[in-house]
């Protein structure tokens, strides 16, 4: 029976640092990513792909702002859906083309996916996730007055809107994902952390203004589909302790206990590797394997020859 892997693609798989956000640039990056994902398909794994959308949803929000006097702007959950659709389109098309070139037999499908969060999540009381464009302090004050946005200074670069980033409770559509996996299909789902929704007291779903961390959603997705491996692809080949210091140490295979100790010691930055290690540790607690590695080394990492592996105990 084929093993199952959930792969969370980092932003560099779609738009690399300092690249212009032209469609052609993003499509070329996705095509290159598809070539590397094909190497995992050859290893006879059932594959679920998810991805980030930070730069893309930021640009959609900027389009909203620039055109607000001509076209009514859409809420944040709809912007996430837009980004999920166009990134998923690029990924599905690129994967299908690579699969045809390599005579691979899997089908490919992209699912527009909602992720449920709690309306009582404390993140809604303390928005802290910066999104969208930068504003001057005068513009930021205007946005607070006119739109009720929460604005925050961001690393000396100006002021940005900050929104809640709640914990994912449930990825919707998993039953369909499981059916597709059994039918030899690579599934793209929960892009950008999923379209954020809450379940109301009337038992109806509705969108909510938030963004969900893609690695947290990826971990939840991996749990729900009962994956053997949860893999987060980033722009570095390994996780390190004492990163950037003279005593920097690369982590290859580490136990759950070792990983928890490093996290508790503050070895991983909250804005970068911290959330990835938290997700990796949580998944490994189920007795499964978490991997953090570069996109280029993904297939080798699945085989145990690259990346950082956190191995849980059954």
C-alpha positions as a printed NumPy array, in Angstrom:
array([[  0.   ,   0.   ,   0.   ],
       [  1.405,   3.402,  -1.02 ],
       [  2.477,   5.769,   1.73 ],
       [  0.868,   9.183,   1.914],
       [  2.66 ,  12.544,   2.114],
       [  1.305,  16.068,   2.591],
       [  3.684,  18.652,   1.115],
       [  3.463,  22.327,   2.11 ],
       [  5.199,  24.447,  -0.524],
       [  6.851,  27.643,   0.696],
       [  6.47 ,  30.988,  -1.025],
       [  9.729,  30.548,  -2.941],
       [  8.082,  27.766,  -4.927],
       [  5.814,  30.427,  -6.476],
       [  7.572,  33.796,  -6.149],
       [ 11.226,  34.099,  -5.192],
       [ 12.609,  36.967,  -3.071],
       [ 13.12 ,  40.239,  -4.979],
       [ 11.29 ,  38.912,  -8.066],
       [  8.667,  41.072,  -9.736],
       [  5.227,  39.531,  -9.196],
       [  4.547,  39.066, -12.902],
       [  2.395,  36.073, -13.787],
       [  5.13 ,  34.735, -16.072],
       [  7.685,  34.7  , -13.231],
       [  5.323,  32.858, -10.922],
       [  4.338,  30.332, -13.581],
       [  7.986,  29.548, -14.354],
       [  8.718,  28.964, -10.653],
       [  5.706,  26.672, -10.348],
       [  6.844,  24.734, -13.439],
       [ 10.233,  24.141, -11.824],
       [  8.528,  23.045,  -8.606],
       [  6.379,  20.587, -10.572],
       [  9.514,  18.907, -11.936],
       [ 10.72 ,  18.295,  -8.382],
       [  7.348,  17.068,  -7.107],
       [  7.345,  14.534,  -9.949],
       [ 10.361,  12.848,  -8.373],
       [  8.268,  12.121,  -5.271],
       [  5.423,  10.714,  -7.371],
       [  7.937,   8.29 ,  -8.909],
       [  8.583,   6.947,  -5.395],
       [  4.982,   5.676,  -5.311],
       [  3.61 ,   8.107,  -2.733],
       [  0.061,   9.398,  -2.559],
       [  0.54 ,  13.177,  -2.635],
       [ -1.468,  16.073,  -1.221],
       [ -0.03 ,  19.511,  -1.976],
       [ -0.718,  22.752,  -0.172],
       [  0.951,  26.135,  -0.603],
       [  1.422,  29.633,   0.706],
       [ -0.128,  32.768,  -0.798],
       [  1.431,  35.669,   1.116],
       [  2.754,  37.76 ,  -1.79 ],
       [ -0.221,  36.916,  -3.992],
       [ -2.979,  37.813,  -1.552],
       [ -1.016,  40.952,  -0.67 ],
       [ -1.07 ,  42.018,  -4.31 ],
       [ -4.802,  41.281,  -4.583],
       [ -5.401,  43.51 ,  -1.568],
       [ -3.284,  46.22 ,  -3.189],
       [ -5.384,  45.948,  -6.354],
       [ -8.447,  46.388,  -4.131],
       [ -7.022,  49.569,  -2.667],
       [ -5.856,  51.031,  -5.97 ],
       [ -9.218,  50.405,  -7.66 ],
       [-11.579,  51.016,  -4.733],
       [-13.029,  54.17 ,  -6.325],
       [-13.935,  52.216,  -9.474],
       [-14.585,  48.626,  -8.342],
       [-15.928,  47.727,  -4.875],
       [-13.215,  45.896,  -2.853],
       [-13.798,  42.318,  -1.716],
       [-13.351,  40.999,   1.839],
       [-10.202,  39.142,   2.858],
       [-11.721,  35.653,   2.699],
       [-12.697,  36.283,  -0.93 ],
       [ -9.179,  37.546,  -1.703],
       [ -7.79 ,  34.303,  -0.272],
       [-10.183,  32.367,  -2.504],
       [ -8.959,  34.354,  -5.529],
       [ -5.323,  33.585,  -4.73 ],
       [ -6.138,  29.919,  -4.097],
       [ -7.804,  29.729,  -7.498],
       [ -5.062,  31.256,  -9.609],
       [ -2.175,  29.548,  -7.786],
       [ -4.041,  26.251,  -7.966],
       [ -4.583,  26.779, -11.686],
       [ -0.855,  27.311, -12.245],
       [  0.039,  24.287, -10.142],
       [ -2.515,  21.937, -11.695],
       [ -1.57 ,  22.92 , -15.239],
       [  2.173,  22.705, -14.572],
       [  1.912,  19.332, -12.846],
       [ -0.234,  17.922, -15.65 ],
       [  2.28 ,  19.06 , -18.262],
       [  5.216,  17.538, -16.361],
       [  3.284,  14.316, -15.783],
       [  2.607,  14.065, -19.55 ],
       [  6.289,  14.649, -20.346],
       [  7.373,  11.97 , -17.877],
       [  4.567,   9.507, -18.711],
       [  3.342,   9.493, -15.106],
       [ -0.129,   8.067, -14.61 ],
       [ -1.561,  10.081, -11.702],
       [ -4.416,  12.489, -12.249],
       [ -4.086,  16.058, -10.897],
       [ -6.861,  18.153,  -9.375],
       [ -7.062,  21.444,  -7.458],
       [ -9.744,  21.89 ,  -4.803],
       [-10.967,  25.269,  -3.605],
       [-10.838,  24.613,   0.124],
       [-12.352,  26.218,   3.212],
       [-10.7  ,  25.983,   6.628],
       [-12.866,  26.362,   9.701],
       [-11.662,  28.416,  12.665],
       [-13.277,  29.307,  15.964],
       [-14.956,  32.716,  16.215],
       [-13.768,  32.708,  19.825],
       [-10.088,  32.23 ,  18.909],
       [ -8.021,  34.726,  20.891],
       [ -6.389,  35.853,  17.628],
       [ -9.547,  37.858,  16.88 ],
       [ -8.889,  39.926,  20.004],
       [ -5.195,  40.387,  19.156],
       [ -4.656,  40.73 ,  15.379],
       [ -0.929,  40.442,  14.634],
       [ -0.5  ,  39.136,  11.075],
       [  0.708,  41.926,   8.702],
       [ -0.809,  41.833,   5.223],
       [ -0.977,  44.022,   2.147],
       [  0.797,  47.248,   1.293],
       [  2.722,  49.734,   3.448],
       [  1.199,  53.066,   4.523],
       [  2.513,  56.266,   6.054],
       [  1.431,  57.026,   9.608],
       [ -1.083,  59.566,   8.276],
       [ -2.563,  57.008,   5.869],
       [ -2.641,  54.392,   8.605],
       [ -4.614,  56.696,  10.91 ],
       [ -7.073,  57.338,   8.072],
       [ -7.559,  53.593,   7.504],
       [ -8.21 ,  53.088,  11.209],
       [-10.861,  55.818,  11.192],
       [-12.556,  54.972,   7.899],
       [-12.322,  51.178,   7.79 ],
       [-11.829,  50.18 ,  11.401],
       [ -8.608,  48.363,  10.493],
       [ -5.938,  47.539,  13.054],
       [ -2.67 ,  49.071,  11.859],
       [  0.85 ,  48.329,  13.058],
       [  4.344,  49.577,  12.278],
       [  6.273,  46.828,  10.486],
       [ 10.058,  46.654,  10.919],
       [ 10.686,  50.303,  10.089],
       [  9.176,  49.946,   6.618],
       [  5.894,  51.72 ,   7.295],
       [  2.484,  50.781,   8.636],
       [  0.482,  47.769,   7.517],
       [ -2.897,  46.333,   8.234],
       [ -2.766,  43.449,  10.717],
       [ -5.433,  40.771,  10.808],
       [ -6.187,  37.764,  13.031],
       [ -4.338,  34.498,  12.365],
       [ -6.469,  31.903,  14.173],
       [ -5.697,  28.218,  14.637],
       [ -7.259,  25.897,  12.035],
       [ -9.887,  23.578,  13.5  ],
       [-10.937,  21.631,  10.425],
       [-10.149,  21.505,   6.72 ],
       [-13.385,  20.989,   4.819],
       [-13.617,  18.536,   1.921],
       [-11.257,  15.895,   3.318],
       [-13.658,  13.081,   2.418],
       [-13.358,  14.103,  -1.226],
       [ -9.562,  14.323,  -0.933],
       [ -9.398,  10.773,   0.441],
       [-11.601,   9.493,  -2.386],
       [ -9.376,  11.17 ,  -4.981],
       [ -6.201,   9.766,  -3.416],
       [ -7.634,   6.254,  -3.721],
       [ -8.203,   6.975,  -7.41 ],
       [ -4.525,   7.735,  -8.122],
       [ -4.923,  11.509,  -7.975],
       [ -2.499,  14.169,  -6.746],
       [ -4.634,  16.689,  -4.84 ],
       [ -3.869,  20.401,  -4.362],
       [ -5.846,  21.716,  -1.382],
       [ -6.051,  24.315,   1.411],
       [ -3.826,  26.817,  -0.39 ],
       [ -2.86 ,  29.874,   1.633],
       [ -4.004,  28.087,   4.789],
       [ -7.498,  27.706,   3.358],
       [-10.35 ,  30.174,   2.955],
       [-11.148,  31.174,   6.567],
       [-14.696,  30.379,   7.668],
       [-16.588,  30.058,  10.951],
       [-19.638,  27.96 ,  11.798],
       [-22.39 ,  30.17 ,  13.136],
       [-25.007,  29.387,  15.77 ],
       [-27.423,  28.788,  12.882],
       [-25.124,  25.946,  11.737],
       [-24.164,  27.914,   8.62 ],
       [-20.631,  28.585,   7.374],
       [-19.573,  32.142,   6.614],
       [-16.315,  33.782,   5.649],
       [-14.346,  35.815,   8.153],
       [-11.589,  38.417,   7.892],
       [ -8.469,  36.455,   8.822],
       [ -5.49 ,  34.601,   7.39 ],
       [ -4.442,  31.129,   8.506],
       [ -0.817,  30.009,   8.691],
       [ -0.234,  27.548,   5.85 ],
       [  2.029,  25.264,   7.895],
       [ -0.539,  24.977,  10.67 ],
       [ -3.22 ,  24.148,   8.126],
       [ -0.836,  21.76 ,   6.374],
       [ -0.332,  19.927,   9.665],
       [ -4.09 ,  19.764,  10.262],
       [ -4.592,  18.481,   6.718],
       [ -1.899,  15.841,   7.22 ],
       [ -3.658,  14.674,  10.376],
       [ -7.072,  14.552,   8.73 ],
       [ -5.9  ,  12.509,   5.721],
       [ -3.795,  10.247,   8.002],
       [ -0.547,  11.012,   6.165],
       [  2.639,   9.111,   6.955],
       [  4.819,  12.169,   6.3  ],
       [  4.223,  15.889,   6.657],
       [  6.803,  17.826,   4.661],
       [  7.385,  21.59 ,   4.715],
       [  9.496,  22.885,   1.84 ],
       [ 11.358,  26.118,   2.431],
       [ 14.381,  28.048,   1.119],
       [ 16.968,  26.36 ,   3.377],
       [ 18.115,  22.724,   3.208],
       [ 17.903,  22.063,   6.96 ],
       [ 16.848,  23.422,  10.307],
       [ 19.745,  24.717,  12.441],
       [ 20.352,  25.491,  16.077],
       [ 22.442,  28.558,  16.922],
       [ 21.561,  29.734,  13.425],
       [ 23.954,  32.312,  11.986],
       [ 26.463,  31.93 ,  14.837],
       [ 29.942,  30.43 ,  14.85 ],
       [ 28.601,  27.349,  16.653],
       [ 25.729,  26.785,  14.213],
       [ 24.703,  23.113,  14.019],
       [ 22.668,  21.458,  11.275],
       [ 19.863,  19.167,  12.39 ],
       [ 19.431,  15.979,  10.372],
       [ 17.312,  13.334,  12.134],
       [ 16.184,  14.406,  15.595],
       [ 13.907,  12.786,  18.127],
       [ 10.691,  14.388,  19.242],
       [ 12.218,  15.088,  22.652],
       [ 15.267,  16.82 ,  21.137],
       [ 13.083,  18.966,  18.879],
       [ 10.866,  19.992,  21.812],
       [ 13.907,  20.988,  23.853],
       [ 15.325,  23.145,  21.05 ],
       [ 11.943,  24.841,  20.632],
       [ 11.643,  25.484,  24.37 ],
       [ 15.178,  26.938,  24.361],
       [ 14.074,  29.576,  21.846],
       [ 16.234,  28.265,  19.02 ],
       [ 13.689,  29.033,  16.286],
       [ 12.516,  32.528,  15.335],
       [  8.804,  33.191,  15.813],
       [  8.466,  34.78 ,  12.385],
       [ 10.222,  32.088,  10.354],
       [ 11.258,  28.626,  11.56 ],
       [  9.284,  28.707,  14.821],
       [  5.822,  27.952,  13.377],
       [  7.292,  25.254,  11.123],
       [  8.939,  23.484,  14.048],
       [  5.777,  23.776,  16.139],
       [  3.763,  22.143,  13.337],
       [  6.443,  19.498,  12.766],
       [  6.552,  18.587,  16.452],
       [  2.761,  18.393,  16.752],
       [  2.555,  16.025,  13.783],
       [  5.434,  13.854,  15.03 ],
       [  3.579,  13.407,  18.328],
       [  1.165,  11.166,  16.398],
       [  4.017,   8.717,  15.816],
       [  4.565,  10.008,  12.277],
       [  7.471,  11.73 ,  10.498],
       [  7.844,  15.461,   9.841],
       [ 10.39 ,  16.817,   7.365],
       [ 11.655,  20.369,   6.785],
       [ 13.919,  20.799,   3.776],
       [ 14.507,  22.745,   0.574],
       [ 12.331,  22.236,  -2.474],
       [ 15.343,  21.03 ,  -4.46 ],
       [ 16.044,  18.213,  -1.973],
       [ 12.447,  17.075,  -1.449],
       [ 12.742,  13.651,  -3.09 ],
       [ 16.02 ,  12.884,  -1.303],
       [ 14.447,  13.965,   1.989],
       [ 11.525,  11.568,   1.507],
       [ 14.097,   8.792,   1.065],
       [ 15.8  ,   9.864,   4.307],
       [ 18.918,  11.316,   2.663],
       [ 18.382,  15.071,   3.151],
       [ 16.611,  17.687,   5.22 ],
       [ 15.674,  17.739,   8.879],
       [ 13.508,  14.82 ,  10.017],
       [ 11.57 ,  14.742,  13.278],
       [ 10.596,  11.193,  14.063],
       [  7.838,  10.465,  16.542],
       [  7.621,   7.341,  18.659],
       [  4.726,   4.931,  18.137]])
